[in-house]
Amino acid sequence: MTRGLRKIRFGWILLAAFVAEIVGIAGVMGIRVIYGHGPTEIVQLPPLGETLFLLELATVSGVAGWWVSRRKARYRRVLNGLLVGVSAVVLYEVLTVGAPIPRLTWSHLATHVVKIAGAWIGGWLGARKGNETSVAPMAIR
């Protein structure tokens, strides 16, 4: 069991999850300002704003998952990417304990699903690209 855990890059996973959360929070603050609300005001976004936020979360989580998978992990790359998304969800929930955020709504659950799915896809892409050779084959004449 511990041999498999050594192949998981926990420090890099937590760093990527933390950075993804910071960028995600900055993104939703920007979307709130675009819609005329305060950056820290807790309001339900209109459907277009919610869609933009979900796309931003998927992109940020995907890039974070890809970064850990492609640049930092040598083994179990997809799992390392997936754990970035799971860590981002856990980090968000721990940091917002006691905050007046509506929980167990469809949009709240959708943000978590999008984070995990985006990081998993990023990890998959990083693992997929990792199998290519770095030297082009020579042409046979």
C-alpha positions in Angstrom: 0.0 0.0 0.0 2.7 2.5 0.9 4.6 1.7 -2.3 1.7 3.0 -4.3 1.3 6.1 -2.2 4.9 7.1 -2.8 4.0 7.5 -6.5 1.4 10.2 -5.6 2.8 13.7 -5.6 0.8 15.0 -2.6 2.7 18.3 -2.2 2.4 19.2 -5.8 -1.3 18.1 -5.8 -2.1 20.4 -2.8 -0.2 23.3 -4.4 -2.0 22.9 -7.7 -5.4 22.6 -5.9 -4.6 25.8 -3.8 -3.6 27.8 -6.9 -6.7 26.5 -8.8 -9.0 27.6 -5.9 -7.4 31.1 -5.8 -7.8 31.5 -9.6 -11.3 30.1 -9.4 -12.3 32.6 -6.6 -10.7 35.5 -8.6 -12.7 34.4 -11.6 -16.1 34.3 -9.9 -15.3 37.7 -8.3 -14.7 39.1 -11.8 -17.9 37.6 -13.0 -19.8 39.2 -10.1 -18.3 42.6 -10.9 -19.3 42.2 -14.6 -22.9 41.7 -13.4 -22.8 44.8 -11.2 -22.4 43.1 -7.8 -19.7 43.5 -5.3 -16.8 41.0 -5.7 -17.5 39.4 -2.3 -21.3 39.6 -2.5 -23.0 36.2 -2.3 -25.6 36.3 -5.0 -27.0 33.8 -7.5 -25.5 34.5 -10.9 -27.7 34.6 -14.0 -27.5 31.5 -16.2 -24.8 32.9 -18.5 -22.7 34.0 -15.5 -23.0 30.6 -14.0 -22.0 28.9 -17.3 -19.0 31.2 -17.6 -18.0 30.3 -14.0 -18.3 26.6 -14.6 -16.3 26.9 -17.8 -13.6 28.8 -16.0 -13.5 26.2 -13.2 -13.2 23.4 -15.7 -10.4 25.1 -17.5 -8.5 26.1 -14.3 -8.9 22.6 -12.8 -7.9 21.0 -16.1 -4.7 23.0 -16.4 -3.8 22.3 -12.7 -4.5 18.6 -13.3 -2.5 18.6 -16.5 0.4 20.4 -14.8 0.7 17.9 -12.0 0.2 15.0 -14.4 2.5 16.1 -17.1 5.2 18.0 -15.3 5.4 16.5 -11.8 4.1 13.0 -11.8 6.0 10.1 -13.3 3.6 7.3 -12.4 -0.2 7.2 -12.0 -0.6 10.4 -13.8 -4.4 10.3 -14.2 -4.8 9.6 -10.5 -2.5 12.5 -9.7 -4.6 14.8 -11.9 -7.9 13.5 -10.4 -6.6 14.1 -6.9 -6.0 17.8 -7.8 -9.8 18.2 -8.3 -10.7 16.2 -5.2 -8.2 18.3 -3.1 -9.6 21.5 -4.5 -13.1 20.5 -3.4 -11.9 19.5 0.0 -9.8 22.6 0.4 -12.8 24.8 -0.6 -15.1 23.1 1.8 -12.6 23.4 4.7 -11.9 27.0 4.0 -15.6 28.0 3.8 -16.8 26.2 7.0 -19.2 28.6 8.7 -19.5 30.9 5.7 -23.0 32.0 4.6 -22.8 30.0 1.4 -25.8 28.0 0.3 -24.9 24.3 0.4 -26.5 21.3 -1.3 -27.8 23.3 -4.2 -27.5 22.1 -7.7 -25.1 24.9 -8.6 -22.9 24.2 -5.6 -22.7 20.5 -6.4 -22.1 21.3 -10.1 -19.1 23.4 -9.3 -17.5 20.5 -7.4 -18.3 18.0 -10.1 -16.8 20.4 -12.7 -13.6 20.8 -10.6 -13.1 17.1 -10.3 -14.0 16.3 -13.9 -11.8 19.1 -15.2 -8.8 17.9 -13.2 -9.4 14.3 -14.2 -9.5 15.3 -17.9 -6.3 17.4 -17.4 -4.6 14.4 -15.8 -5.7 12.2 -18.6 -4.4 14.6 -21.2 -1.1 14.9 -19.3 -0.8 11.1 -19.2 -1.7 10.8 -22.8 0.9 13.3 -24.0 3.5 11.7 -21.7 3.8 8.6 -23.8 5.1 10.4 -26.9 8.8 10.2 -27.7 10.8 13.4 -27.5 13.1 12.5 -30.4 11.6 12.3 -33.9 12.3 9.0 -35.7 14.8 9.1 -38.5 13.6 8.6 -42.0 14.7 5.4 -43.8 16.0 6.0 -47.3 
